[in-house]
């Protein structure tokens, strides 16, 4: 697909520049077409990163609202998808950081209230261990790992969305994988060797 | 296990990591469209960078009208607000605004409607990890209008009084948010909004009077 000039609405090719011009004039139908072209990928990424339907919806909505509000700032140097992806990534990334802080505080409260309990906790299976390890990754590593290894984004797409160099994206992915390997090795010796 | 083998293992294992459900396109679009509609309406009136600044302008207008109503609630004065309200919303029935009670009800419900939209935007912002501290200004102005309505002699409905008391508490907290306090305080306010079902109660109040449905954003 030529992302530079076109946006893929389901079942049709629509000239992106014309769509953007219509959005600038406040055309709701044009906004809807841009939404249709980009919503699935945005929602999928938000859901993969949050694991929560309500949050994924809020992040997705916020990304589109922010993009439409700022459409005058889109200069057309790159494809709309590239520009929009950077907005969506920023919304999700900042949201995740807030949630992580909030959940950490909740977890600490739960831990404090359960001190002295004798409940035995079942050993989590491999998938659960992996999920926990991914969630424990630093936010940037987690973004890059999920975008690349889970959702199949290229390093070029990730670097433009995160405002970094391709090399940075590759290095962060490598570090994320190394951290996952290390985290899993704590549960099962075979991963360490 | 080699690096390459581990990468292959990861690729297979992460396929099940938070598998997304079907994309709720229509539900999300409905909310985006509503937000855009409000944004376009506000944009036609005044072009300011922050949506919260636009809120401030709108709330200031509501406040001015609120003061007018407060003055009008002096029982010795004739009810003369009909013209202003007719100017604001031609669709509102004349009977509603003919009496002082009706005027109070109109202003109160318009205020509740605006406050509901304000708190919804605030909640969405906080959940999206974006707290614009310019919200303190419209929050303070909504708070002033809330207090005007609380102090009015025309308040008769117990549930409305309780709801205004609840709003006062929430708006005080939002008005006190400061950048240096980080977003955790904003999170606590949204939790309070959820726990007390404030938005649900506001929506129920706004729907209570059929003549006033659709008044949101007028004031």
Contacts between the chains, C-beta under 8 A, distances in Angstrom:
chain1	res1	chain2	res2	distance
A	26	B	40	5.7
A	28	B	33	6.6
A	28	B	36	6.8
A	31	B	32	7.8
A	31	B	33	8.0
A	31	B	36	6.6
A	32	B	29	6.7
A	32	B	33	7.9
A	35	B	25	7.9
A	35	B	29	6.0
A	35	B	32	6.8
A	36	B	25	7.4
A	39	B	23	6.3
A	39	B	25	5.7
A	39	B	28	6.9
A	39	B	29	7.8
A	40	B	23	5.2
A	40	B	25	7.9
A	43	B	20	6.7
A	43	B	23	4.7
A	43	B	24	7.8
A	43	B	28	7.4
A	44	B	20	4.6
A	44	B	23	7.3
A	47	B	18	6.1
A	47	B	20	4.0
A	47	B	21	7.3
A	48	B	17	6.6
A	48	B	18	4.8
A	48	B	20	6.4
A	49	B	18	7.5
A	50	B	18	7.5
A	51	B	18	4.1
A	53	B	21	6.6
A	53	B	24	7.6
A	55	B	127	6.8
A	56	B	20	7.4
A	57	B	24	6.3
A	57	B	27	7.1
A	57	B	28	5.4
A	57	B	31	7.9
A	58	B	124	6.1
A	58	B	127	5.0
A	58	B	128	5.7
A	59	B	128	6.0
A	60	B	28	5.7
A	61	B	28	5.3
A	61	B	31	5.4
A	61	B	32	5.3
A	61	B	35	7.5
A	61	B	124	7.5
A	62	B	124	6.6
A	62	B	125	8.0
A	62	B	128	4.1
A	62	B	130	7.4
A	64	B	28	7.9
A	64	B	32	5.1
A	65	B	32	5.8
A	65	B	35	5.1
A	65	B	36	6.9
A	65	B	39	7.7
A	68	B	32	7.7
A	68	B	36	6.0
A	68	B	39	7.9
A	69	B	39	6.3
A	69	B	51	7.9
A	91	B	128	5.7
A	91	B	129	7.3
A	91	B	130	7.6
A	94	B	128	7.5
A	94	B	129	3.8
A	94	B	130	6.6
A	95	B	127	7.1
A	95	B	128	5.1
A	95	B	129	3.7
A	96	B	129	7.4
A	97	B	129	6.5
A	98	B	126	7.8
A	98	B	129	4.0
A	98	B	183	5.4
A	98	B	187	7.3
A	99	B	129	7.5
A	101	B	183	7.8
A	101	B	184	6.9
A	102	B	184	7.1
A	102	B	187	5.5
A	105	B	184	7.5
A	126	B	13	7.2
A	127	B	13	6.8
A	127	B	16	5.9
A	127	B	17	8.0
A	130	B	10	8.0
A	130	B	13	5.4
A	130	B	14	7.1
A	130	B	17	7.1
A	131	B	17	6.0
A	131	B	18	7.7
A	134	B	14	7.5
A	134	B	17	6.3
A	146	B	17	7.6
A	149	B	10	6.1
A	149	B	11	6.1
A	149	B	14	5.7
A	150	B	14	4.9
A	150	B	15	7.7
A	150	B	17	5.8
A	177	B	6	7.1
A	177	B	7	6.6
A	177	B	10	6.5
A	180	B	10	6.7
A	181	B	6	5.7
A	190	B	1	6.9
A	191	B	1	6.6
A	191	B	6	7.4
A	193	B	1	6.7
